[in-house]
Amino acid sequence: MDHLLIRAARGEAVERTPVWAMRQAGRWDPEYNRIRAGRSFYEFSADVERAAQCSLAPRRFGVDAIILFYDITTL
């Protein structure tokens, strides 16, 4: 069975409206700030394990999907 968000995106009937989180974590999430502590944006981004931890942190809110935005300053 496909994930709830995928089924909803296809326009299929779903049992409830899916919920997602858009990350702007550095502004408000204490868990993100704890994991990233003491690292520049580039150091943090290069640390795959820590970046993955932070990317998945919103699961604790029971969301169905997490939308990530890569910092525009990296261009």
PDB file of N, CA, C and O in Angstrom:
ATOM      1  N   MET A   1       0.841  -1.185   0.000  1.00  0.00           N
ATOM      2  CA  MET A   1       0.000   0.000   0.000  1.00  0.00           C
ATOM      3  C   MET A   1       0.886   1.250   0.000  1.00  0.00           C
ATOM      4  O   MET A   1       1.886   1.310   0.716  1.00  0.00           O
ATOM      5  N   ASP A   2       0.515   2.231  -0.798  1.00  0.00           N
ATOM      6  CA  ASP A   2       1.259   3.481  -0.842  1.00  0.00           C
ATOM      7  C   ASP A   2       1.016   4.313   0.406  1.00  0.00           C
ATOM      8  O   ASP A   2       0.000   4.174   1.086  1.00  0.00           O
ATOM      9  N   HIS A   3       1.945   5.149   0.674  1.00  0.00           N
ATOM     10  CA  HIS A   3       1.869   6.061   1.804  1.00  0.00           C
ATOM     11  C   HIS A   3       0.677   7.006   1.628  1.00  0.00           C
ATOM     12  O   HIS A   3       0.314   7.343   0.501  1.00  0.00           O
ATOM     13  N   LEU A   4       0.080   7.426   2.719  1.00  0.00           N
ATOM     14  CA  LEU A   4      -1.097   8.296   2.718  1.00  0.00           C
ATOM     15  C   LEU A   4      -0.883   9.554   1.875  1.00  0.00           C
ATOM     16  O   LEU A   4      -1.754   9.919   1.086  1.00  0.00           O
ATOM     17  N   LEU A   5       0.249  10.213   2.028  1.00  0.00           N
ATOM     18  CA  LEU A   5       0.496  11.451   1.297  1.00  0.00           C
ATOM     19  C   LEU A   5       0.565  11.195  -0.212  1.00  0.00           C
ATOM     20  O   LEU A   5       0.069  12.000  -1.000  1.00  0.00           O
ATOM     21  N   ILE A   6       1.171  10.091  -0.610  1.00  0.00           N
ATOM     22  CA  ILE A   6       1.273   9.751  -2.031  1.00  0.00           C
ATOM     23  C   ILE A   6      -0.116   9.508  -2.611  1.00  0.00           C
ATOM     24  O   ILE A   6      -0.430   9.986  -3.700  1.00  0.00           O
ATOM     25  N   ARG A   7      -0.936   8.775  -1.894  1.00  0.00           N
ATOM     26  CA  ARG A   7      -2.295   8.512  -2.376  1.00  0.00           C
ATOM     27  C   ARG A   7      -3.096   9.805  -2.499  1.00  0.00           C
ATOM     28  O   ARG A   7      -3.822   9.995  -3.475  1.00  0.00           O
ATOM     29  N   ALA A   8      -2.965  10.694  -1.512  1.00  0.00           N
ATOM     30  CA  ALA A   8      -3.677  11.974  -1.569  1.00  0.00           C
ATOM     31  C   ALA A   8      -3.175  12.820  -2.740  1.00  0.00           C
ATOM     32  O   ALA A   8      -3.972  13.473  -3.414  1.00  0.00           O
ATOM     33  N   ALA A   9      -1.872  12.815  -2.986  1.00  0.00           N
ATOM     34  CA  ALA A   9      -1.302  13.582  -4.097  1.00  0.00           C
ATOM     35  C   ALA A   9      -1.804  13.073  -5.445  1.00  0.00           C
ATOM     36  O   ALA A   9      -1.922  13.841  -6.400  1.00  0.00           O
ATOM     37  N   ARG A  10      -2.092  11.799  -5.518  1.00  0.00           N
ATOM     38  CA  ARG A  10      -2.647  11.226  -6.750  1.00  0.00           C
ATOM     39  C   ARG A  10      -4.127  11.551  -6.926  1.00  0.00           C
ATOM     40  O   ARG A  10      -4.704  11.273  -7.978  1.00  0.00           O
ATOM     41  N   GLY A  11      -4.742  12.138  -5.904  1.00  0.00           N
ATOM     42  CA  GLY A  11      -6.156  12.464  -5.963  1.00  0.00           C
ATOM     43  C   GLY A  11      -7.053  11.310  -5.547  1.00  0.00           C
ATOM     44  O   GLY A  11      -8.266  11.346  -5.752  1.00  0.00           O
ATOM     45  N   GLU A  12      -6.435  10.272  -4.954  1.00  0.00           N
ATOM     46  CA  GLU A  12      -7.217   9.123  -4.498  1.00  0.00           C
ATOM     47  C   GLU A  12      -7.918   9.463  -3.179  1.00  0.00           C
ATOM     48  O   GLU A  12      -7.476  10.341  -2.438  1.00  0.00           O
ATOM     49  N   ALA A  13      -8.986   8.776  -2.905  1.00  0.00           N
ATOM     50  CA  ALA A  13      -9.687   8.953  -1.631  1.00  0.00           C
ATOM     51  C   ALA A  13      -8.793   8.432  -0.502  1.00  0.00           C
ATOM     52  O   ALA A  13      -8.224   7.345  -0.602  1.00  0.00           O
ATOM     53  N   VAL A  14      -8.677   9.209   0.558  1.00  0.00           N
ATOM     54  CA  VAL A  14      -7.877   8.813   1.721  1.00  0.00           C
ATOM     55  C   VAL A  14      -8.723   8.942   2.980  1.00  0.00           C
ATOM     56  O   VAL A  14      -9.700   9.690   3.015  1.00  0.00           O
ATOM     57  N   GLU A  15      -8.336   8.207   3.999  1.00  0.00           N
ATOM     58  CA  GLU A  15      -9.111   8.159   5.232  1.00  0.00           C
ATOM     59  C   GLU A  15      -9.046   9.441   6.065  1.00  0.00           C
ATOM     60  O   GLU A  15      -9.901   9.667   6.921  1.00  0.00           O
ATOM     61  N   ARG A  16      -8.047  10.270   5.823  1.00  0.00           N
ATOM     62  CA  ARG A  16      -7.923  11.550   6.514  1.00  0.00           C
ATOM     63  C   ARG A  16      -6.996  12.448   5.712  1.00  0.00           C
ATOM     64  O   ARG A  16      -6.271  11.975   4.837  1.00  0.00           O
ATOM     65  N   THR A  17      -7.017  13.724   6.005  1.00  0.00           N
ATOM     66  CA  THR A  17      -6.128  14.656   5.335  1.00  0.00           C
ATOM     67  C   THR A  17      -4.711  14.445   5.862  1.00  0.00           C
ATOM     68  O   THR A  17      -4.498  14.449   7.074  1.00  0.00           O
ATOM     69  N   PRO A  18      -3.737  14.262   4.967  1.00  0.00           N
ATOM     70  CA  PRO A  18      -2.362  14.078   5.434  1.00  0.00           C
ATOM     71  C   PRO A  18      -1.800  15.384   6.024  1.00  0.00           C
ATOM     72  O   PRO A  18      -2.226  16.482   5.665  1.00  0.00           O
ATOM     73  N   VAL A  19      -0.856  15.234   6.916  1.00  0.00           N
ATOM     74  CA  VAL A  19      -0.218  16.360   7.585  1.00  0.00           C
ATOM     75  C   VAL A  19       1.270  16.313   7.267  1.00  0.00           C
ATOM     76  O   VAL A  19       1.882  15.246   7.293  1.00  0.00           O
ATOM     77  N   TRP A  20       1.849  17.471   6.966  1.00  0.00           N
ATOM     78  CA  TRP A  20       3.280  17.501   6.715  1.00  0.00           C
ATOM     79  C   TRP A  20       3.904  18.688   7.424  1.00  0.00           C
ATOM     80  O   TRP A  20       3.208  19.622   7.823  1.00  0.00           O
ATOM     81  N   ALA A  21       5.203  18.646   7.578  1.00  0.00           N
ATOM     82  CA  ALA A  21       5.950  19.726   8.225  1.00  0.00           C
ATOM     83  C   ALA A  21       6.922  20.310   7.213  1.00  0.00           C
ATOM     84  O   ALA A  21       7.628  19.572   6.527  1.00  0.00           O
ATOM     85  N   MET A  22       6.960  21.628   7.121  1.00  0.00           N
ATOM     86  CA  MET A  22       7.956  22.292   6.289  1.00  0.00           C
ATOM     87  C   MET A  22       9.028  22.809   7.240  1.00  0.00           C
ATOM     88  O   MET A  22       8.736  23.550   8.179  1.00  0.00           O
ATOM     89  N   ARG A  23      10.261  22.412   6.987  1.00  0.00           N
ATOM     90  CA  ARG A  23      11.328  22.704   7.930  1.00  0.00           C
ATOM     91  C   ARG A  23      11.889  24.112   7.789  1.00  0.00           C
ATOM     92  O   ARG A  23      12.336  24.508   6.713  1.00  0.00           O
ATOM     93  N   GLN A  24      11.861  24.839   8.852  1.00  0.00           N
ATOM     94  CA  GLN A  24      12.602  26.073   9.065  1.00  0.00           C
ATOM     95  C   GLN A  24      13.154  25.929  10.478  1.00  0.00           C
ATOM     96  O   GLN A  24      13.051  26.833  11.307  1.00  0.00           O
ATOM     97  N   ALA A  25      13.744  24.762  10.723  1.00  0.00           N
ATOM     98  CA  ALA A  25      14.045  24.295  12.063  1.00  0.00           C
ATOM     99  C   ALA A  25      14.955  25.208  12.864  1.00  0.00           C
ATOM    100  O   ALA A  25      14.763  25.353  14.072  1.00  0.00           O
ATOM    101  N   GLY A  26      15.926  25.819  12.236  1.00  0.00           N
ATOM    102  CA  GLY A  26      16.869  26.641  12.975  1.00  0.00           C
ATOM    103  C   GLY A  26      16.218  27.778  13.719  1.00  0.00           C
ATOM    104  O   GLY A  26      16.795  28.337  14.651  1.00  0.00           O
ATOM    105  N   ARG A  27      15.025  28.115  13.307  1.00  0.00           N
ATOM    106  CA  ARG A  27      14.322  29.226  13.945  1.00  0.00           C
ATOM    107  C   ARG A  27      13.570  28.818  15.194  1.00  0.00           C
ATOM    108  O   ARG A  27      13.304  29.661  16.051  1.00  0.00           O
ATOM    109  N   TRP A  28      13.218  27.539  15.321  1.00  0.00           N
ATOM    110  CA  TRP A  28      12.339  27.190  16.440  1.00  0.00           C
ATOM    111  C   TRP A  28      12.568  25.832  17.074  1.00  0.00           C
ATOM    112  O   TRP A  28      12.127  25.630  18.206  1.00  0.00           O
ATOM    113  N   ASP A  29      13.228  24.890  16.420  1.00  0.00           N
ATOM    114  CA  ASP A  29      13.276  23.513  16.913  1.00  0.00           C
ATOM    115  C   ASP A  29      14.488  23.257  17.815  1.00  0.00           C
ATOM    116  O   ASP A  29      15.623  23.252  17.338  1.00  0.00           O
ATOM    117  N   PRO A  30      14.257  23.046  19.106  1.00  0.00           N
ATOM    118  CA  PRO A  30      15.375  22.809  20.021  1.00  0.00           C
ATOM    119  C   PRO A  30      16.151  21.530  19.690  1.00  0.00           C
ATOM    120  O   PRO A  30      17.360  21.473  19.918  1.00  0.00           O
ATOM    121  N   GLU A  31      15.483  20.511  19.161  1.00  0.00           N
ATOM    122  CA  GLU A  31      16.183  19.277  18.795  1.00  0.00           C
ATOM    123  C   GLU A  31      17.155  19.530  17.644  1.00  0.00           C
ATOM    124  O   GLU A  31      18.293  19.063  17.676  1.00  0.00           O
ATOM    125  N   TYR A  32      16.714  20.257  16.645  1.00  0.00           N
ATOM    126  CA  TYR A  32      17.586  20.643  15.529  1.00  0.00           C
ATOM    127  C   TYR A  32      18.791  21.418  16.045  1.00  0.00           C
ATOM    128  O   TYR A  32      19.928  21.112  15.688  1.00  0.00           O
ATOM    129  N   ASN A  33      18.547  22.411  16.874  1.00  0.00           N
ATOM    130  CA  ASN A  33      19.635  23.235  17.394  1.00  0.00           C
ATOM    131  C   ASN A  33      20.613  22.421  18.238  1.00  0.00           C
ATOM    132  O   ASN A  33      21.813  22.693  18.223  1.00  0.00           O
ATOM    133  N   ARG A  34      20.115  21.432  18.970  1.00  0.00           N
ATOM    134  CA  ARG A  34      20.989  20.567  19.769  1.00  0.00           C
ATOM    135  C   ARG A  34      21.891  19.713  18.863  1.00  0.00           C
ATOM    136  O   ARG A  34      23.089  19.584  19.117  1.00  0.00           O
ATOM    137  N   ILE A  35      21.307  19.135  17.809  1.00  0.00           N
ATOM    138  CA  ILE A  35      22.068  18.261  16.910  1.00  0.00           C
ATOM    139  C   ILE A  35      23.083  19.067  16.097  1.00  0.00           C
ATOM    140  O   ILE A  35      24.196  18.598  15.863  1.00  0.00           O
ATOM    141  N   ARG A  36      22.714  20.257  15.672  1.00  0.00           N
ATOM    142  CA  ARG A  36      23.604  21.079  14.844  1.00  0.00           C
ATOM    143  C   ARG A  36      24.607  21.880  15.661  1.00  0.00           C
ATOM    144  O   ARG A  36      25.565  22.402  15.091  1.00  0.00           O
ATOM    145  N   ALA A  37      24.432  21.996  16.930  1.00  0.00           N
ATOM    146  CA  ALA A  37      25.217  22.870  17.806  1.00  0.00           C
ATOM    147  C   ALA A  37      26.699  22.928  17.454  1.00  0.00           C
ATOM    148  O   ALA A  37      27.362  21.901  17.312  1.00  0.00           O
ATOM    149  N   GLY A  38      27.202  24.152  17.317  1.00  0.00           N
ATOM    150  CA  GLY A  38      28.624  24.374  17.120  1.00  0.00           C
ATOM    151  C   GLY A  38      29.128  24.116  15.709  1.00  0.00           C
ATOM    152  O   GLY A  38      30.338  24.149  15.481  1.00  0.00           O
ATOM    153  N   ARG A  39      28.246  23.861  14.763  1.00  0.00           N
ATOM    154  CA  ARG A  39      28.673  23.586  13.391  1.00  0.00           C
ATOM    155  C   ARG A  39      28.154  24.675  12.464  1.00  0.00           C
ATOM    156  O   ARG A  39      27.034  25.160  12.622  1.00  0.00           O
ATOM    157  N   SER A  40      28.971  25.048  11.507  1.00  0.00           N
ATOM    158  CA  SER A  40      28.488  25.977  10.486  1.00  0.00           C
ATOM    159  C   SER A  40      27.475  25.245   9.616  1.00  0.00           C
ATOM    160  O   SER A  40      27.350  24.023   9.693  1.00  0.00           O
ATOM    161  N   PHE A  41      26.761  25.987   8.799  1.00  0.00           N
ATOM    162  CA  PHE A  41      25.782  25.369   7.911  1.00  0.00           C
ATOM    163  C   PHE A  41      26.449  24.336   7.004  1.00  0.00           C
ATOM    164  O   PHE A  41      25.909  23.249   6.801  1.00  0.00           O
ATOM    165  N   TYR A  42      27.608  24.667   6.463  1.00  0.00           N
ATOM    166  CA  TYR A  42      28.294  23.752   5.550  1.00  0.00           C
ATOM    167  C   TYR A  42      28.840  22.522   6.269  1.00  0.00           C
ATOM    168  O   TYR A  42      28.768  21.416   5.734  1.00  0.00           O
ATOM    169  N   GLU A  43      29.381  22.695   7.467  1.00  0.00           N
ATOM    170  CA  GLU A  43      29.843  21.537   8.248  1.00  0.00           C
ATOM    171  C   GLU A  43      28.675  20.605   8.563  1.00  0.00           C
ATOM    172  O   GLU A  43      28.776  19.385   8.433  1.00  0.00           O
ATOM    173  N   PHE A  44      27.588  21.202   8.973  1.00  0.00           N
ATOM    174  CA  PHE A  44      26.395  20.427   9.299  1.00  0.00           C
ATOM    175  C   PHE A  44      25.873  19.681   8.072  1.00  0.00           C
ATOM    176  O   PHE A  44      25.550  18.497   8.160  1.00  0.00           O
ATOM    177  N   SER A  45      25.790  20.360   6.938  1.00  0.00           N
ATOM    178  CA  SER A  45      25.281  19.747   5.711  1.00  0.00           C
ATOM    179  C   SER A  45      26.150  18.588   5.240  1.00  0.00           C
ATOM    180  O   SER A  45      25.644  17.632   4.653  1.00  0.00           O
ATOM    181  N   ALA A  46      27.442  18.665   5.491  1.00  0.00           N
ATOM    182  CA  ALA A  46      28.366  17.604   5.067  1.00  0.00           C
ATOM    183  C   ALA A  46      28.313  16.392   5.991  1.00  0.00           C
ATOM    184  O   ALA A  46      28.788  15.318   5.622  1.00  0.00           O
ATOM    185  N   ASP A  47      27.750  16.544   7.173  1.00  0.00           N
ATOM    186  CA  ASP A  47      27.651  15.443   8.137  1.00  0.00           C
ATOM    187  C   ASP A  47      26.334  14.705   7.880  1.00  0.00           C
ATOM    188  O   ASP A  47      25.289  15.065   8.422  1.00  0.00           O
ATOM    189  N   VAL A  48      26.405  13.677   7.053  1.00  0.00           N
ATOM    190  CA  VAL A  48      25.201  12.977   6.600  1.00  0.00           C
ATOM    191  C   VAL A  48      24.369  12.444   7.758  1.00  0.00           C
ATOM    192  O   VAL A  48      23.144  12.564   7.745  1.00  0.00           O
ATOM    193  N   GLU A  49      25.007  11.867   8.739  1.00  0.00           N
ATOM    194  CA  GLU A  49      24.276  11.288   9.870  1.00  0.00           C
ATOM    195  C   GLU A  49      23.469  12.345  10.619  1.00  0.00           C
ATOM    196  O   GLU A  49      22.286  12.147  10.897  1.00  0.00           O
ATOM    197  N   ARG A  50      24.110  13.466  10.945  1.00  0.00           N
ATOM    198  CA  ARG A  50      23.404  14.534  11.674  1.00  0.00           C
ATOM    199  C   ARG A  50      22.325  15.188  10.815  1.00  0.00           C
ATOM    200  O   ARG A  50      21.239  15.496  11.306  1.00  0.00           O
ATOM    201  N   ALA A  51      22.623  15.400   9.532  1.00  0.00           N
ATOM    202  CA  ALA A  51      21.623  16.000   8.637  1.00  0.00           C
ATOM    203  C   ALA A  51      20.401  15.095   8.530  1.00  0.00           C
ATOM    204  O   ALA A  51      19.270  15.581   8.532  1.00  0.00           O
ATOM    205  N   ALA A  52      20.616  13.784   8.437  1.00  0.00           N
ATOM    206  CA  ALA A  52      19.498  12.840   8.367  1.00  0.00           C
ATOM    207  C   ALA A  52      18.689  12.861   9.665  1.00  0.00           C
ATOM    208  O   ALA A  52      17.458  12.837   9.635  1.00  0.00           O
ATOM    209  N   GLN A  53      19.382  12.905  10.798  1.00  0.00           N
ATOM    210  CA  GLN A  53      18.685  12.976  12.092  1.00  0.00           C
ATOM    211  C   GLN A  53      17.750  14.188  12.134  1.00  0.00           C
ATOM    212  O   GLN A  53      16.587  14.076  12.520  1.00  0.00           O
ATOM    213  N   CYS A  54      18.274  15.336  11.735  1.00  0.00           N
ATOM    214  CA  CYS A  54      17.474  16.565  11.775  1.00  0.00           C
ATOM    215  C   CYS A  54      16.342  16.531  10.767  1.00  0.00           C
ATOM    216  O   CYS A  54      15.251  17.035  11.032  1.00  0.00           O
ATOM    217  N   SER A  55      16.600  15.939   9.609  1.00  0.00           N
ATOM    218  CA  SER A  55      15.560  15.863   8.582  1.00  0.00           C
ATOM    219  C   SER A  55      14.363  15.055   9.048  1.00  0.00           C
ATOM    220  O   SER A  55      13.226  15.353   8.684  1.00  0.00           O
ATOM    221  N   LEU A  56      14.616  14.034   9.850  1.00  0.00           N
ATOM    222  CA  LEU A  56      13.545  13.151  10.294  1.00  0.00           C
ATOM    223  C   LEU A  56      12.949  13.536  11.647  1.00  0.00           C
ATOM    224  O   LEU A  56      11.990  12.909  12.097  1.00  0.00           O
ATOM    225  N   ALA A  57      13.495  14.543  12.290  1.00  0.00           N
ATOM    226  CA  ALA A  57      13.041  14.942  13.621  1.00  0.00           C
ATOM    227  C   ALA A  57      11.543  15.242  13.717  1.00  0.00           C
ATOM    228  O   ALA A  57      10.944  14.934  14.747  1.00  0.00           O
ATOM    229  N   PRO A  58      10.905  15.831  12.691  1.00  0.00           N
ATOM    230  CA  PRO A  58       9.469  16.120  12.830  1.00  0.00           C
ATOM    231  C   PRO A  58       8.584  14.888  12.988  1.00  0.00           C
ATOM    232  O   PRO A  58       7.398  15.022  13.290  1.00  0.00           O
ATOM    233  N   ARG A  59       9.130  13.703  12.793  1.00  0.00           N
ATOM    234  CA  ARG A  59       8.326  12.496  13.008  1.00  0.00           C
ATOM    235  C   ARG A  59       7.709  12.490  14.391  1.00  0.00           C
ATOM    236  O   ARG A  59       6.637  11.920  14.595  1.00  0.00           O
ATOM    237  N   ARG A  60       8.377  13.118  15.340  1.00  0.00           N
ATOM    238  CA  ARG A  60       7.865  13.119  16.705  1.00  0.00           C
ATOM    239  C   ARG A  60       6.522  13.829  16.819  1.00  0.00           C
ATOM    240  O   ARG A  60       5.811  13.666  17.810  1.00  0.00           O
ATOM    241  N   PHE A  61       6.176  14.613  15.808  1.00  0.00           N
ATOM    242  CA  PHE A  61       4.880  15.299  15.794  1.00  0.00           C
ATOM    243  C   PHE A  61       3.801  14.466  15.121  1.00  0.00           C
ATOM    244  O   PHE A  61       2.643  14.881  15.067  1.00  0.00           O
ATOM    245  N   GLY A  62       4.163  13.301  14.608  1.00  0.00           N
ATOM    246  CA  GLY A  62       3.191  12.436  13.961  1.00  0.00           C
ATOM    247  C   GLY A  62       2.798  12.883  12.562  1.00  0.00           C
ATOM    248  O   GLY A  62       1.680  12.624  12.117  1.00  0.00           O
ATOM    249  N   VAL A  63       3.712  13.555  11.864  1.00  0.00           N
ATOM    250  CA  VAL A  63       3.409  14.009  10.508  1.00  0.00           C
ATOM    251  C   VAL A  63       3.535  12.858   9.515  1.00  0.00           C
ATOM    252  O   VAL A  63       4.185  11.849   9.788  1.00  0.00           O
ATOM    253  N   ASP A  64       2.903  13.030   8.365  1.00  0.00           N
ATOM    254  CA  ASP A  64       2.936  12.013   7.318  1.00  0.00           C
ATOM    255  C   ASP A  64       4.072  12.233   6.327  1.00  0.00           C
ATOM    256  O   ASP A  64       4.471  11.303   5.626  1.00  0.00           O
ATOM    257  N   ALA A  65       4.592  13.447   6.264  1.00  0.00           N
ATOM    258  CA  ALA A  65       5.687  13.753   5.334  1.00  0.00           C
ATOM    259  C   ALA A  65       6.469  14.945   5.871  1.00  0.00           C
ATOM    260  O   ALA A  65       5.971  15.721   6.687  1.00  0.00           O
ATOM    261  N   ILE A  66       7.688  15.069   5.402  1.00  0.00           N
ATOM    262  CA  ILE A  66       8.556  16.170   5.790  1.00  0.00           C
ATOM    263  C   ILE A  66       9.060  16.808   4.506  1.00  0.00           C
ATOM    264  O   ILE A  66       9.624  16.121   3.655  1.00  0.00           O
ATOM    265  N   ILE A  67       8.865  18.109   4.356  1.00  0.00           N
ATOM    266  CA  ILE A  67       9.322  18.824   3.180  1.00  0.00           C
ATOM    267  C   ILE A  67      10.579  19.587   3.571  1.00  0.00           C
ATOM    268  O   ILE A  67      10.569  20.368   4.523  1.00  0.00           O
ATOM    269  N   LEU A  68      11.650  19.359   2.840  1.00  0.00           N
ATOM    270  CA  LEU A  68      12.929  19.988   3.151  1.00  0.00           C
ATOM    271  C   LEU A  68      13.246  21.095   2.154  1.00  0.00           C
ATOM    272  O   LEU A  68      12.954  20.975   0.964  1.00  0.00           O
ATOM    273  N   PHE A  69      13.835  22.155   2.643  1.00  0.00           N
ATOM    274  CA  PHE A  69      14.299  23.233   1.787  1.00  0.00           C
ATOM    275  C   PHE A  69      15.790  23.392   2.011  1.00  0.00           C
ATOM    276  O   PHE A  69      16.251  23.503   3.147  1.00  0.00           O
ATOM    277  N   TYR A  70      16.534  23.401   0.924  1.00  0.00           N
ATOM    278  CA  TYR A  70      17.979  23.577   1.016  1.00  0.00           C
ATOM    279  C   TYR A  70      18.260  25.068   1.001  1.00  0.00           C
ATOM    280  O   TYR A  70      17.669  25.805   0.211  1.00  0.00           O
ATOM    281  N   ASP A  71      19.127  25.502   1.838  1.00  0.00           N
ATOM    282  CA  ASP A  71      19.409  26.927   1.990  1.00  0.00           C
ATOM    283  C   ASP A  71      19.883  27.542   0.672  1.00  0.00           C
ATOM    284  O   ASP A  71      20.793  27.021   0.028  1.00  0.00           O
ATOM    285  N   ILE A  72      19.272  28.632   0.286  1.00  0.00           N
ATOM    286  CA  ILE A  72      19.616  29.276  -0.973  1.00  0.00           C
ATOM    287  C   ILE A  72      21.044  29.840  -0.966  1.00  0.00           C
ATOM    288  O   ILE A  72      21.628  30.065  -2.025  1.00  0.00           O
ATOM    289  N   THR A  73      21.591  30.062   0.205  1.00  0.00           N
ATOM    290  CA  THR A  73      22.950  30.599   0.273  1.00  0.00           C
ATOM    291  C   THR A  73      23.991  29.623  -0.222  1.00  0.00           C
ATOM    292  O   THR A  73      25.132  30.020  -0.456  1.00  0.00           O
ATOM    293  N   THR A  74      23.641  28.362  -0.389  1.00  0.00           N
ATOM    294  CA  THR A  74      24.621  27.387  -0.871  1.00  0.00           C
ATOM    295  C   THR A  74      24.931  27.567  -2.351  1.00  0.00           C
ATOM    296  O   THR A  74      25.937  27.051  -2.837  1.00  0.00           O
ATOM    297  N   LEU A  75      24.090  28.284  -3.064  1.00  0.00           N
ATOM    298  CA  LEU A  75      24.352  28.519  -4.479  1.00  0.00           C
ATOM    299  C   LEU A  75      25.556  29.391  -4.632  1.00  0.00           C
ATOM    300  O   LEU A  75      25.948  29.710  -5.755  1.00  0.00           O
TER     301      LEU A  75
END
